[in-house]
Every structure is written in C-alpha cells, then in structure tokens.
Amino acid sequence: MPRPTPAQITYGSATVVFSTLAMLLLSQTSSGFGIAVIAVAALALGLFVAVAFPVPRVGSRRPRVPRQRAPLPTESRLSEHSLH
C-alpha cells in the first residue's frame, strides 16, 4: 500500500475535524453513545476523503526531453572555420 501524500493527510484530517464539529452542533447530542457514533462517522468520512483524493502516479509522467536552445549569434560565428 503506498504512503499517503501530505495533501491526503491534510484533507482527511480537516474533514474529520470539521465534520465532527458540524455533526455535533447540528445533532445537539449530549450522550456518550451519540458522540461515539458521530466520531466514528467523521473518521470514516475523513478516511474516504483521504483515499478519494487523487494521487500523482510515478509511472504516468512523460519522460523529460531536454530542450535545445537556439545558438547565440556569437556562438554561430565562433563555430565557423576561418581557414579554408
């Protein structure tokens, strides 16, 4: 299993925190069981967001081809032979 990227960890953690706060405020529960259910639901949602976040694949990159630069005017004259 590949390691999660920092972006996946960040989005997953933020989802857990904000979804827990939102569900606790909206449900107004005070029982231990209700808080536990909300915590488990928030963790599941955060895990889903972290896994669903796109991961760059190493093999899908195009190979880098070095660009050739145009010669400077002085370089073209230096490469010419003066003796023929």
ZIJO-V196056 format. One record per run of one state. SS is the DSSP state (hx for helix, st for strand, lp for the rest). FROM is the first residue (numbers start at 0). TO is the last residue. If there is no record, write none. Layout:
ss=SS from=FROM to=TO
ss=SS from=FROM to=TO
This chain:
ss=lp from=0 to=4
ss=hx from=5 to=26
ss=lp from=27 to=30
ss=hx from=31 to=51
ss=lp from=52 to=71
ss=hx from=72 to=78
ss=lp from=79 to=83
